[in-house]
């Protein structure tokens, strides 16, 4: 699905100075349909053969999650640059193995498809937080219930929403984007406690999640589901100097006249001095141009362009998300799952070996159900 969209963008010339030379798929019907439309692009059903014959400068891995490590490593070992779709892998252990290969081949650019980092609102929010304009962070919450998925969606592919085929449900498929944004803006939590459920769908993985991310000086509540309508996407970050509320294409920031600590220290009344609690309100918008280009090419095309530029100039600093950063969101996802399975708080990063063992048990249980 995503591979087809990426291929289409290259064929439409949407990615400057990049040319699609080959595609590989194990579905013969998909290859035939693609070949009929794009006669100048070689098609392969064997990945190794494609790497040897097409000799690409770069490869995009857009396949089911469990296949990411092997495909990425094969290309990296040949010095071929790699952009891997999210998630980087299913487990932290596998992610670390890919990252080690990438480190051993610095001539190859390694990137991950975290396209929501190209959202200018999140990028500007990151600068505001890092500048200290919000003051000391006090709490955060992220509600993500607008990834609605029907039973029909899950039935489209047998690998979807299964521990054996996908390695998880809404967390590893859809919400990996928001979890990446959270850790990109706030950093990594120290501990996580969570509850995961399956609601209204015949699947074996979670589609309803509530998690508490414990940071050193504050907490963040993360709530997600793919069965709720109409759903919302709302990130709230509260600091001692102000509050930022980000919805899908808009942000409202309330900057306090003075730091809350000072408001409290100056107060001569139980609810605080009214004049001290004043604030200014600022807005950030996604913009009409971004709406239009997203509609034409998808937000993912921004990452394709960055990747092509990084490969052409041999400069990984041009990437919005380096491949090795993919392990951060994955660590959080593995921790959420582990906390739900154990029914207690877990540390971040997780123990890779313990997670592998627990995931294997979930896969065995799933096979027994089927």
Secondary structure, 3 states (H helix, E strand, C coil): CHHHHHHHHHHCCCCCCCCCCEEECCCHHHHHHHHHHCCCCEEECCHHHHHHHHCCCEEEECCCHHHHHHHHHHHHHCCCEEEECCCCCCCHHHHHHHHHHHHHCCCCCEEECCHHHHCHHHHHHHHHHHHCCCCCEEEEEEEECCCCCCHHHHHCCCCCCCCCCCCCCHHHHCCHHHHHHHHHHHCCCCEEEEEEECCCCCCCCCCEEEEEEECCCCEEEEEEECCCCCCCEEEEEEECCEEEEEECCEEEEEEECCCHHHHHHHCCCCCCCHHHHCEEEEEEECCHHHHHHHHHHCCHHHHHHHHHHHHHHCCHHHCCCEHHHHHHHHHHHHHHHHHHHHCCCEECCCCHHHHHHHHHHHHHHHHHHC
